[in-house]
Amino acid sequence: MAPSFGRSISFPLSPARASRPRAAAYHVRSVSLPCRSHPLLAHLCTHIAAVRSWVAAPASPSTGLAHLDALHAALSELLLLPEARSALHHGSAIAACLLDGFLLLADAHQGFQETVVELWAHAAEAQAALRRRDDARLASAVRSLRRAEKELARLAASVRSAAKFPTPSASRSAAEVEVSGALAEAVAATACASAAVFSAVESVSSAATSALASKKTMTSSFMSLVKSAKAASDDEKGVPSLERLDEVDACVAEIQSAIDKVFRTILHIRVALLNIQTETCC
């Protein structure tokens, strides 16, 4: 059990607020984000805002994963505070939802990790089939890529449910309500960003399979019987498809290590939550 140091669960006031008259110090704090009551809480809110900003205009999946990693690092630091631990001890509903949310996130990211590995293998198979003009092998690779894309879409849809949380009880202290709200917002932001990352990878693969399935790039049995002069034209038509597959390969290579890192941080946070709930040392 973690030792108690007798610290108050109220957050220290900022210098600006400390200089106000005593009557103003009792003004009820808003539970809306961003919050500035404690440096670590403010730090977490900053990363939540960064994640939300990326989700609003998602660029590369690697950038989204980097934001998630930074958010989880800030969340891990916040969970070390007595105020956060007290909020989770007293708010069993919030603690239970956090545990359920991170379990769902862990499952989704594990599935994402496995699907990305499969996607990479199928893309390599499609590249080899396209270069060798192996119609049957190429068609099989395309079907496998599409199955992986459907799995990514399913994971993106399922992970969004991790963002559902109960409203903090009004009977609890302002500090606990504020911390609980920030924790819930962090999980919601993680869920939204995870879904966006999954969808971004799916889009890269989908662009490749669409190019492969088009009449201009898929070779038919009839095309294999045309004159050799037509072969050169076919090679030129296959270039866009190879380029799209190269994009899939580059995307996976760029995010592979980050996927594992984010997955491990999710597991670490869930273990920390379990330790808090059972009142053991992290």
PEUR-V732743 format. One line per field, one symbol per residue. phi: phi as a letter, one per 20 degrees, with the letter a starting at -180 (. if undefined). Layout:
phi=???
This chain:
phi=.ffedmffeeefffgfffeffgfffeffefefefccfcgfffffffffffffffffbfdegffffffffffffffffffefgfffffffedfffffffffffffffffffffgfffffgffffffffffffeleffffffffffffffffffffffffffffeecffgfffefffffffffffffffffffffffffgfffgffffffffffefffdeedffffdffffffffffffffgffffffffffffffdgffffffgffffffffffffffeldff
